Amino acid sequence: MEMSNRRIFRIVALALVGYYWLLAIVIGGDGPAAGRWAGGLSFLSNWNLTLNLLVALGAIKYEFDGQKRLDIPILGAAMGINIIVVLLYWVLRAMGALGEVQAYDSFAALFQNYYVHLGTSIILFVEAVHYSQPFEDWKRSYGIYMVIFFGYIFWMEAFVSQRDDFPCGEVSCGFPYEFLNDLTTTGRIIFYGGIFAMGNLAFAGSYWLAQFWEQRRDSGPATE
């Protein structure tokens, strides 16, 4: 029964993240990414979707062939990135830093937004703490985490903001998040430093949570 529930969970997880990844990255549309040089890949939330898709693919492959999961180091890193995405999006949205919140024109649009900025992260954490061992090599996971973290900042600073001319703020244009265009270079460095500190706490918290649930699994019935 446990294996059946896990398999159903992983199939649903892959179907959801695959569908919304296609919408955000491949199909695009008339949303925030419309007209942007990098399309959906301008946004950290879609980098996060890509990570979660890789994890879902790794989990479903393991489910059916039982071979070594190559996505495990990515899973540990993805836990930290997911926390950053959820906290940043909802806190900045509440502060009005992401611009005016538009009314949803359909339930599908509402569901997509909540899935991308919350639901996919919940599913990833269920996979991590209930069905996986995400920190088999925490140093490798942390290294991947740092590459993604600084890679996205470099991507925004060196490419996205240099090739787009919207939105505009008081200082610059082109950064995909409106509030960044109101910050000077020094202001953005300070902001990134704060997120770096929060990100390290997120990674440490993810590690602690995974260890806690692994101990609970070890003391109970096997799930694999």
Secondary structure, 3 states (H helix, E strand, C coil): CHHHHHHHHHHHHHHHHHHHHHHHHHHCCCCCCCCCCCHHHHCHHHHHHHHHHHHHHHHHHHHHHCCCCCCHHHHHHHHHHHHHHHHHHHHHHHHCCCCCCCCCCCHHHHHHHHHHHHHHHHHHHHHHHHHCCCCCCHHHHHHHHHHHHHHHHHHHHHHHHHHCCCCECCCCECCCCHHHHHCCHHHHHHHHHHHHHHHHHHHHHHHHHHHHHHHHHHCCCCCC
